[in-house]
Structures are given as structure tokens and as C-alpha cells.
Amino acid sequence: MKYIKKICPICNHEFFVLKAVEDKAFYCTLECLIKAQEDSEMQESSLQFLS
């Protein structure tokens, strides 16, 4: 099994994932995934407000 090192775009921590799933793994923890989803929802709601 080969692993690669990635950097979480939310918290900037390094983490390792299997090379086979590198294109699916973006966040180091579920906490960072939830934060990203919340940020995305806020952006969508602000865009709807502006329309």
C-alpha cells in the first residue's frame, strides 16, 4: 500500500491517505469536512440572497 501526504485546506494540517483514494480525500478529519460544508452552505445562502 502506498500513501501520500496531503494538506487539509481548512486547518492546514498534514495527513496521509492511500494513493488509491487521493482524489477523494480532501480533509483530515470529519470536523474539517463539516466546517467546509457549513462554509459552502453559507456561501450558497448569500448567493441566493443576492439574486
N, C-alpha and C positions, 0 to 999 in steps of 0.2 A: 504494500500500500504506500502510495506517495502522498505527501501532504504539502500544501503550500501555505505561505504566510500572507495574511490579508490585514487590512486596517479598517476598523469599523468607522463608517462616516459620521456616526452620532457621537461616540465617545473618544475616538482616535486611539483606541487600544488595539494592539496587535493580537491576532488569533490565528489558529491553524485549522484548515479544513482539508478534507480529502480532495485530491486533484479532480476526481470524478464529479464532484459537486461544486466546484469553484464558481461556476457561473450562476449558481442558485443561492449561495451563501453570501449575504451582504452584511449582516450584523452579528456581533459577538455574543449577544445574549437576547433572550426574549424581551427583557426590559428595553433594550435599544430598538428592537423591532416595534414594540408598542409605541415608543416615543416617535418613531418615524411615521407610523400610521396616524397618530394624533396630529402630527405636523401636517401631513398630507390632507387630512380631513379639514383642518383649519384653513388651509390654502384653498381647498375646493369651496368651502362655505364663503370665503371672502370673494372669490371669483363670481359666485352666484349673486352675491350682494351687488357687485359692480355691474352686472349685466342688466 
